[in-house]
Amino acid sequence: MTKKYVLTGPMRSGKSDLKLALSEKLKGLGLQVCVMHEAAQYFIDLEKTSGKPESEWIVPWNKPKFLEYQTNVFTRQNEWERDIPNYVDAVVMDRARPDSKAYLAVEGYANDPLYARVSESIKRDDYSLVLMCEFIGDEMMDKNEKERRDIEKREKISDELLKAYRSHGYEPIVVKKFYNPKDILGLSDIEKALIKKKAIEKRVEFVMKHIEM
């Protein structure tokens, strides 16, 4: 049976780097591994290259288009999960269907039919392991009003992600960031890259302790 490892978390939590590093680690153990990229980002990238005016983009920050965007994300995520090849030993997933529940709840759509549709599609045995990546950010963030608002929204998203997975019987394992971006201010690019690389390696080492081979 294919093992499905879900990476979730707020934006800028290092999911993409961990996804690639973890998949390489599993491949190194002789496993057939599939990497599932983020459906949400897929549609954002699609809109940015569509040639349409930005006001017509179907993206999460265009509020009149939010539900259409989330419908697209859920539908594509559902298709990708359904079409995982049987011969694959493991899939490393950048988000999964419960993430849609969380983002709908954050924006006040918990009573929308789409929320119920997403919820009804999720079963307890859909995923083998859920990993909640801790927010990392970057060394250029400062304590201005916008960042304070971003922190509040990020914490709300993190809470809703936990609630979404727990509501289906999953207990996400928190994957710490292993470094503070603001501690690397003033370092050379090479020094920063080495610290980030070491942090990713520590994350993979931590995750592997929770993976049943």
C-alpha positions as CSV (number, residue, x, y, z in Angstrom):
1,M,0.0,0.0,0.0
2,T,1.3,3.5,-0.9
3,K,2.3,5.6,2.0
4,K,1.1,9.2,1.9
5,Y,3.1,11.8,3.8
6,V,1.4,15.2,4.0
7,L,3.3,18.4,4.6
8,T,1.1,21.2,5.8
9,G,1.6,24.5,7.6
10,P,1.3,28.3,7.0
11,M,3.0,30.0,4.1
12,R,6.8,30.3,4.4
13,S,7.1,27.3,6.6
14,G,9.7,25.5,4.3
15,K,7.3,22.9,3.0
16,S,8.8,23.0,-0.5
17,D,12.4,22.5,0.6
18,L,11.4,19.7,3.1
19,K,9.2,18.0,0.4
20,L,12.1,17.7,-2.0
21,A,14.7,16.7,0.6
22,L,12.4,14.1,2.2
23,S,11.6,12.6,-1.2
24,E,15.3,12.3,-2.0
25,K,15.9,10.6,1.3
26,L,13.2,8.0,0.6
27,K,14.4,7.5,-2.9
28,G,17.9,6.8,-1.4
29,L,16.3,4.0,0.5
30,G,15.3,2.3,-2.7
31,L,11.6,3.4,-2.7
32,Q,9.5,4.5,-5.6
33,V,8.6,8.0,-4.6
34,C,6.1,10.5,-6.1
35,V,6.1,14.2,-5.2
36,M,2.8,15.9,-5.2
37,H,3.1,19.7,-5.5
38,E,0.8,22.2,-4.0
39,A,-2.5,22.6,-6.0
40,A,-3.1,26.0,-4.5
41,Q,0.2,27.3,-5.9
42,Y,-0.5,25.6,-9.2
43,F,-3.5,27.7,-9.8
44,I,-1.9,30.9,-8.6
45,D,1.0,30.4,-11.1
46,L,-1.6,29.6,-13.8
47,E,-3.4,32.9,-13.2
48,K,-0.2,34.9,-13.1
49,T,0.8,33.7,-16.6
50,S,-2.8,33.8,-18.1
51,G,-2.5,37.3,-19.6
52,K,-5.7,38.3,-17.8
53,P,-6.0,41.6,-15.9
54,E,-5.1,41.0,-12.2
55,S,-8.6,42.0,-11.2
56,E,-9.9,38.9,-13.0
57,W,-7.4,36.5,-11.5
58,I,-9.0,33.5,-9.7
59,V,-6.7,33.7,-6.7
60,P,-7.2,33.7,-2.9
61,W,-6.6,37.4,-2.4
62,N,-9.2,38.4,-5.0
63,K,-12.2,38.1,-2.6
64,P,-15.0,37.9,-5.2
65,K,-13.1,34.9,-6.7
66,F,-12.1,33.2,-3.5
67,L,-14.8,30.4,-3.5
68,E,-14.1,29.7,-7.2
69,Y,-10.4,29.5,-6.5
70,Q,-11.0,27.1,-3.5
71,T,-13.3,25.0,-5.6
72,N,-10.6,24.7,-8.3
73,V,-8.0,23.8,-5.7
74,F,-10.1,21.1,-4.0
75,T,-11.2,19.6,-7.3
76,R,-7.6,19.3,-8.6
77,Q,-6.3,18.1,-5.2
78,N,-9.0,15.4,-5.2
79,E,-8.0,14.3,-8.8
80,W,-4.3,14.2,-7.9
81,E,-4.9,12.1,-4.8
82,R,-7.2,9.8,-6.6
83,D,-4.8,9.2,-9.5
84,I,-1.7,8.2,-7.4
85,P,-0.2,5.2,-9.2
86,N,-0.5,1.9,-7.4
87,Y,3.1,1.0,-8.0
88,V,4.4,4.0,-6.0
89,D,5.8,3.2,-2.5
90,A,5.4,6.7,-1.1
91,V,4.0,10.1,-1.9
92,V,5.3,13.3,-0.4
93,M,2.4,15.7,-0.6
94,D,2.5,19.5,-0.4
95,R,-0.9,20.0,1.4
96,A,-4.0,17.8,1.1
97,R,-7.7,18.1,1.1
98,P,-8.1,19.1,4.8
99,D,-6.1,22.2,4.0
100,S,-9.0,23.4,2.0
101,K,-11.2,23.1,5.1
102,A,-8.8,25.3,7.0
103,Y,-8.6,28.1,4.5
104,L,-12.4,28.1,4.0
105,A,-12.8,28.4,7.8
106,V,-10.3,31.2,8.1
107,E,-12.2,33.3,5.5
108,G,-15.6,32.6,7.1
109,Y,-16.9,29.9,4.8
110,A,-17.3,27.1,7.3
111,N,-21.1,27.0,6.5
112,D,-20.6,27.0,2.7
113,P,-21.6,23.8,0.8
114,L,-18.0,23.5,-0.4
115,Y,-16.8,23.1,3.2
116,A,-19.2,20.2,3.7
117,R,-18.2,18.7,0.3
118,V,-14.5,18.8,1.3
119,S,-15.2,17.4,4.7
120,E,-17.3,14.5,3.4
121,S,-14.5,13.5,1.0
122,I,-11.9,12.9,3.7
123,K,-11.4,9.5,5.4
124,R,-9.3,8.5,8.4
125,D,-7.1,6.2,6.3
126,D,-6.4,8.6,3.5
127,Y,-3.0,9.7,4.8
128,S,-0.2,7.8,6.6
129,L,1.4,10.7,8.4
130,V,0.6,14.5,8.6
131,L,3.5,16.8,9.3
132,M,2.9,20.4,10.4
133,C,5.8,22.6,9.4
134,E,6.6,25.4,11.8
135,F,6.7,28.9,10.3
136,I,10.2,30.1,9.2
137,G,9.8,33.4,7.4
138,D,12.9,35.2,6.3
139,E,15.6,37.4,7.8
140,M,14.2,40.6,6.3
141,M,10.9,40.6,8.3
142,D,10.4,43.5,10.7
143,K,7.9,44.3,13.4
144,N,5.7,46.7,11.5
145,E,1.9,46.8,11.6
146,K,1.6,44.7,8.5
147,E,3.7,41.9,10.0
148,R,1.7,42.0,13.2
149,R,-1.5,41.5,11.1
150,D,0.3,38.7,9.1
151,I,1.3,37.0,12.4
152,E,-2.3,37.0,13.6
153,K,-3.6,35.5,10.3
154,R,-0.8,33.0,10.2
155,E,-1.6,31.8,13.8
156,K,-5.2,31.5,12.8
157,I,-4.4,29.5,9.7
158,S,-2.1,27.2,11.8
159,D,-4.9,26.7,14.3
160,E,-7.5,25.9,11.6
161,L,-5.1,23.5,9.9
162,L,-4.7,21.6,13.2
163,K,-8.4,21.6,13.7
164,A,-9.1,20.4,10.1
165,Y,-6.8,17.4,10.4
166,R,-7.8,16.5,14.0
167,S,-11.5,16.6,13.0
168,H,-10.7,13.5,10.8
169,G,-8.7,11.6,13.4
170,Y,-5.2,12.8,12.4
171,E,-2.7,14.3,14.9
172,P,-0.2,16.4,13.0
173,I,3.4,16.1,14.1
174,V,5.0,19.5,14.4
175,V,8.3,19.9,12.5
176,K,10.4,22.6,14.0
177,K,12.3,25.0,11.8
178,F,15.7,24.4,13.6
179,Y,17.0,28.0,12.9
180,N,15.8,31.5,13.3
181,P,16.1,33.6,10.1
182,K,16.9,36.8,12.1
183,D,19.9,35.1,13.7
184,I,21.6,34.9,10.3
185,L,21.4,38.6,9.5
186,G,24.8,39.9,8.5
187,L,26.2,36.5,7.5
188,S,27.5,35.8,4.0
189,D,25.3,34.1,1.4
190,I,27.4,30.9,1.7
191,E,27.0,30.9,5.5
192,K,23.3,31.4,5.3
193,A,23.0,28.6,2.7
194,L,24.9,26.2,4.9
195,I,22.7,27.0,8.0
196,K,19.6,26.5,6.0
197,K,20.9,23.3,4.5
198,K,21.7,21.9,7.9
199,A,18.2,22.9,9.2
200,I,16.6,21.0,6.3
201,E,18.7,18.0,7.1
202,K,17.6,18.1,10.7
203,R,14.0,18.3,9.6
204,V,14.4,15.2,7.4
205,E,16.2,13.4,10.2
206,F,13.3,14.3,12.6
207,V,10.6,13.2,10.1
208,M,12.3,9.9,9.4
209,K,12.0,8.9,13.0
210,H,8.2,9.0,12.6
211,I,8.1,7.1,9.3
212,E,7.4,3.4,9.5
213,M,9.5,1.5,6.9
